[in-house]
Amino acid sequence: MKINDKEDGENIEVFGIYWGEVFRSAGKIEYVTYFLGLPRDNGGWLMIYDSREVEIVDSVLKGQWTFFPNRYNGLYYAPLIQEKLLDDVMGREPEAIEKFIQFAKQDGLLETGFY
Protein backbone atom coordinates (compact mmCIF):
# COMPACT_ATOMS: atom_id res chain seq x y z
CA MET A 1 0.00 0.00 0.00
CA LYS A 2 1.23 3.47 -0.81
CA ILE A 3 0.12 6.90 0.27
CA ASN A 4 1.07 10.30 -1.06
CA ASP A 5 1.95 12.97 1.47
CA LYS A 6 -0.01 15.99 0.25
CA GLU A 7 2.51 18.32 1.91
CA ASP A 8 5.62 17.23 0.02
CA GLY A 9 4.24 14.99 -2.74
CA GLU A 10 6.29 11.94 -1.75
CA ASN A 11 4.87 8.45 -2.28
CA ILE A 12 5.34 6.44 0.91
CA GLU A 13 5.14 2.69 1.53
CA VAL A 14 2.72 1.83 4.38
CA PHE A 15 3.55 -0.75 7.08
CA GLY A 16 0.73 -0.18 9.53
CA ILE A 17 -2.86 1.04 9.68
CA TYR A 18 -4.52 1.84 12.97
CA TRP A 19 -7.39 3.82 14.39
CA GLY A 20 -7.39 6.47 17.06
CA GLU A 21 -9.58 9.10 18.64
CA VAL A 22 -9.29 12.83 18.16
CA PHE A 23 -11.16 14.95 20.69
CA ARG A 24 -12.97 17.93 19.27
CA SER A 25 -14.69 20.85 20.97
CA ALA A 26 -17.92 20.26 22.89
CA GLY A 27 -16.70 16.80 23.88
CA LYS A 28 -17.16 15.29 20.44
CA ILE A 29 -14.91 12.40 19.54
CA GLU A 30 -13.81 11.80 15.98
CA TYR A 31 -12.28 8.49 14.94
CA VAL A 32 -9.37 8.80 12.55
CA THR A 33 -7.35 6.31 10.51
CA TYR A 34 -3.58 6.62 10.78
CA PHE A 35 -0.89 5.09 8.60
CA LEU A 36 2.64 4.10 9.59
CA GLY A 37 4.72 4.93 6.57
CA LEU A 38 8.37 4.82 5.67
CA PRO A 39 9.57 7.96 3.88
CA ARG A 40 12.64 7.58 1.73
CA ASP A 41 15.16 9.86 3.43
CA ASN A 42 14.52 9.80 7.16
CA GLY A 43 16.88 7.16 8.56
CA GLY A 44 14.47 4.22 8.32
CA TRP A 45 12.03 5.59 10.88
CA LEU A 46 8.35 4.87 10.54
CA MET A 47 6.31 8.06 10.55
CA ILE A 48 2.66 8.53 11.50
CA TYR A 49 0.38 9.97 8.83
CA ASP A 50 -3.18 11.19 9.40
CA SER A 51 -5.45 9.76 6.69
CA ARG A 52 -7.04 13.18 6.25
CA GLU A 53 -3.68 14.59 5.14
CA VAL A 54 -2.66 11.97 2.58
CA GLU A 55 -3.98 10.45 -0.61
CA ILE A 56 -4.04 6.68 -1.10
CA VAL A 57 -2.26 5.95 -4.38
CA ASP A 58 -2.16 2.13 -4.08
CA SER A 59 -4.71 0.46 -1.80
CA VAL A 60 -3.32 -3.09 -2.03
CA LEU A 61 -1.63 -4.39 1.14
CA LYS A 62 1.54 -6.13 -0.05
CA GLY A 63 3.42 -8.70 2.00
CA GLN A 64 1.97 -10.45 5.03
CA TRP A 65 -0.16 -8.44 7.44
CA THR A 66 -1.62 -9.25 10.83
CA PHE A 67 -4.11 -7.69 13.22
CA PHE A 68 -2.49 -6.55 16.46
CA PRO A 69 -4.75 -5.68 19.41
CA ASN A 70 -2.61 -3.20 21.29
CA ARG A 71 -3.41 0.29 22.55
CA TYR A 72 -4.06 1.20 18.92
CA ASN A 73 -5.84 -1.76 17.33
CA GLY A 74 -4.65 -2.07 13.79
CA LEU A 75 -3.25 -4.01 10.89
CA TYR A 76 0.53 -4.16 10.70
CA TYR A 77 3.17 -5.59 8.40
CA ALA A 78 3.53 -9.06 9.97
CA PRO A 79 7.30 -9.09 10.66
CA LEU A 80 6.90 -5.97 12.84
CA ILE A 81 4.63 -8.01 15.12
CA GLN A 82 5.98 -11.55 14.73
CA GLU A 83 9.56 -10.45 15.40
CA LYS A 84 8.47 -8.01 18.15
CA LEU A 85 10.02 -5.08 16.27
CA LEU A 86 7.21 -2.52 16.33
CA ASP A 87 8.03 -0.79 19.63
CA ASP A 88 11.76 -0.73 18.93
CA VAL A 89 11.31 0.54 15.37
CA MET A 90 8.97 3.27 16.64
CA GLY A 91 11.57 3.99 19.34
CA ARG A 92 14.17 4.40 16.57
CA GLU A 93 16.42 1.57 17.71
CA PRO A 94 19.02 1.08 14.92
CA GLU A 95 19.21 -2.73 15.14
CA ALA A 96 15.42 -3.11 14.99
CA ILE A 97 15.19 -0.68 12.08
CA GLU A 98 17.87 -2.58 10.17
CA LYS A 99 16.09 -5.90 10.76
CA PHE A 100 12.73 -4.41 9.70
CA ILE A 101 14.25 -2.92 6.53
CA GLN A 102 15.77 -6.30 5.64
CA PHE A 103 12.38 -8.04 5.98
CA ALA A 104 10.75 -5.38 3.80
CA LYS A 105 13.45 -5.74 1.14
CA GLN A 106 13.19 -9.55 1.19
CA ASP A 107 9.44 -9.24 0.63
CA GLY A 108 10.01 -6.87 -2.30
CA LEU A 109 8.40 -3.91 -0.55
CA LEU A 110 11.49 -1.69 -0.71
CA GLU A 111 14.09 -1.19 -3.38
CA THR A 112 17.51 -2.73 -2.78
CA GLY A 113 19.19 0.67 -2.42
CA PHE A 114 16.62 1.92 0.08
CA TYR A 115 18.27 2.95 3.40
ROROTOR-166272 format. One record per residue (C-alpha): residue number from 0; x negated, y, z negated; residue in one letter. Coordinates in pm, 1 decimal. Each point is the difference from the previous one (the first is absolute). Example, Ala and Ser with C-alpha at 12.3 -4.5 7.8 and 13.67 -1.06 7.14 Angstrom:
BEGIN
<site 0 <-1230.0 -450.0 -780.0> 'A'>
<site 1 <-137.0 344.0 66.0> 'S'>
END
This chain:
BEGIN
<site 0 <0.0 0.0 0.0> 'M'>
<site 1 <-123.3 346.9 81.3> 'K'>
<site 2 <111.4 342.7 -108.1> 'I'>
<site 3 <-94.8 340.1 132.5> 'N'>
<site 4 <-88.6 267.4 -252.3> 'D'>
<site 5 <196.7 302.2 121.6> 'K'>
<site 6 <-252.2 232.4 -166.3> 'E'>
<site 7 <-311.4 -108.7 189.2> 'D'>
<site 8 <138.2 -223.5 276.3> 'G'>
<site 9 <-205.4 -305.1 -98.9> 'E'>
<site 10 <142.5 -349.6 52.9> 'N'>
<site 11 <-47.1 -200.5 -319.6> 'I'>
<site 12 <20.0 -375.3 -61.9> 'E'>
<site 13 <241.7 -86.0 -285.1> 'V'>
<site 14 <-83.1 -258.2 -269.2> 'F'>
<site 15 <282.6 57.4 -245.5> 'G'>
<site 16 <358.5 122.2 -14.5> 'I'>
<site 17 <166.6 79.6 -329.3> 'Y'>
<site 18 <286.9 198.2 -142.6> 'W'>
<site 19 <0.2 265.2 -266.8> 'G'>
<site 20 <219.0 262.7 -157.4> 'E'>
<site 21 <-29.0 372.5 47.4> 'V'>
<site 22 <186.6 212.3 -252.7> 'F'>
<site 23 <181.4 298.5 141.6> 'R'>
<site 24 <171.2 291.5 -169.9> 'S'>
<site 25 <323.3 -59.4 -191.3> 'A'>
<site 26 <-121.9 -345.8 -99.7> 'G'>
<site 27 <46.4 -150.3 344.8> 'K'>
<site 28 <-225.9 -289.4 89.3> 'I'>
<site 29 <-109.9 -60.1 356.1> 'E'>
<site 30 <-152.6 -330.6 104.4> 'Y'>
<site 31 <-290.7 30.9 239.0> 'V'>
<site 32 <-201.8 -249.2 203.5> 'T'>
<site 33 <-377.1 30.6 -26.4> 'Y'>
<site 34 <-269.3 -152.8 217.7> 'F'>
<site 35 <-353.2 -99.3 -99.4> 'L'>
<site 36 <-208.1 83.4 301.8> 'G'>
<site 37 <-365.3 -11.3 90.4> 'L'>
<site 38 <-119.2 314.6 178.6> 'P'>
<site 39 <-307.3 -38.3 215.5> 'R'>
<site 40 <-252.3 228.6 -169.9> 'D'>
<site 41 <63.9 -6.5 -373.6> 'N'>
<site 42 <-235.4 -264.2 -139.0> 'G'>
<site 43 <240.9 -293.8 23.7> 'G'>
<site 44 <244.3 136.5 -256.4> 'W'>
<site 45 <368.0 -71.7 34.6> 'L'>
<site 46 <203.2 319.4 -1.8> 'M'>
<site 47 <365.4 47.0 -94.8> 'I'>
<site 48 <227.8 143.9 267.3> 'Y'>
<site 49 <355.8 121.6 -57.3> 'D'>
<site 50 <226.9 -142.7 271.1> 'S'>
<site 51 <159.0 342.3 43.9> 'R'>
<site 52 <-335.7 140.6 111.4> 'E'>
<site 53 <-102.1 -262.3 256.3> 'V'>
<site 54 <132.0 -151.7 318.9> 'E'>
<site 55 <6.4 -377.2 48.6> 'I'>
<site 56 <-177.8 -73.1 328.1> 'V'>
<site 57 <-10.5 -382.1 -30.1> 'D'>
<site 58 <255.4 -167.0 -227.6> 'S'>
<site 59 <-139.6 -354.7 23.1> 'V'>
<site 60 <-169.0 -129.8 -317.1> 'L'>
<site 61 <-316.6 -173.7 118.2> 'K'>
<site 62 <-187.5 -257.5 -204.2> 'G'>
<site 63 <144.3 -175.0 -303.0> 'Q'>
<site 64 <213.6 201.4 -241.4> 'W'>
<site 65 <145.6 -81.0 -339.4> 'T'>
<site 66 <249.3 155.7 -239.0> 'F'>
<site 67 <-162.8 113.7 -323.4> 'F'>
<site 68 <226.2 87.0 -295.1> 'P'>
<site 69 <-213.3 248.4 -188.0> 'N'>
<site 70 <80.1 348.6 -125.9> 'R'>
<site 71 <64.2 91.1 363.3> 'Y'>
<site 72 <177.9 -295.2 158.4> 'N'>
<site 73 <-118.8 -31.9 353.9> 'G'>
<site 74 <-140.3 -194.0 290.4> 'L'>
<site 75 <-377.0 -14.2 19.0> 'Y'>
<site 76 <-264.0 -143.6 229.6> 'Y'>
<site 77 <-36.0 -347.0 -156.4> 'A'>
<site 78 <-377.9 -2.8 -69.7> 'P'>
<site 79 <40.4 311.6 -217.3> 'L'>
<site 80 <226.7 -203.5 -228.8> 'I'>
<site 81 <-134.7 -354.3 39.5> 'Q'>
<site 82 <-358.2 110.1 -66.9> 'E'>
<site 83 <109.2 243.7 -275.2> 'K'>
<site 84 <-154.9 293.5 187.6> 'L'>
<site 85 <281.4 255.7 -5.6> 'L'>
<site 86 <-82.1 173.3 -329.5> 'D'>
<site 87 <-373.1 6.3 69.5> 'D'>
<site 88 <44.7 127.0 356.0> 'V'>
<site 89 <233.8 272.1 -126.9> 'M'>
<site 90 <-259.8 72.9 -270.2> 'G'>
<site 91 <-259.7 41.0 276.8> 'R'>
<site 92 <-225.4 -283.7 -113.7> 'E'>
<site 93 <-260.4 -49.0 279.1> 'P'>
<site 94 <-18.5 -380.8 -22.4> 'E'>
<site 95 <378.7 -38.2 14.8> 'A'>
<site 96 <23.7 243.3 291.7> 'I'>
<site 97 <-268.0 -190.1 191.1> 'E'>
<site 98 <177.7 -331.9 -59.5> 'K'>
<site 99 <336.2 148.7 105.7> 'F'>
<site 100 <-151.9 149.6 317.7> 'I'>
<site 101 <-152.2 -338.5 89.3> 'Q'>
<site 102 <338.7 -174.2 -34.3> 'F'>
<site 103 <163.3 266.8 217.4> 'A'>
<site 104 <-270.3 -36.3 266.1> 'K'>
<site 105 <26.0 -381.2 -4.3> 'Q'>
<site 106 <375.2 31.5 55.5> 'D'>
<site 107 <-57.4 236.4 293.1> 'G'>
<site 108 <160.9 296.7 -175.1> 'L'>
<site 109 <-308.5 221.3 15.6> 'L'>
<site 110 <-260.6 50.1 267.7> 'E'>
<site 111 <-341.1 -154.2 -60.4> 'T'>
<site 112 <-168.3 340.0 -35.9> 'G'>
<site 113 <256.5 125.5 -249.9> 'F'>
<site 114 <-164.8 102.5 -331.7> 'Y'>
END
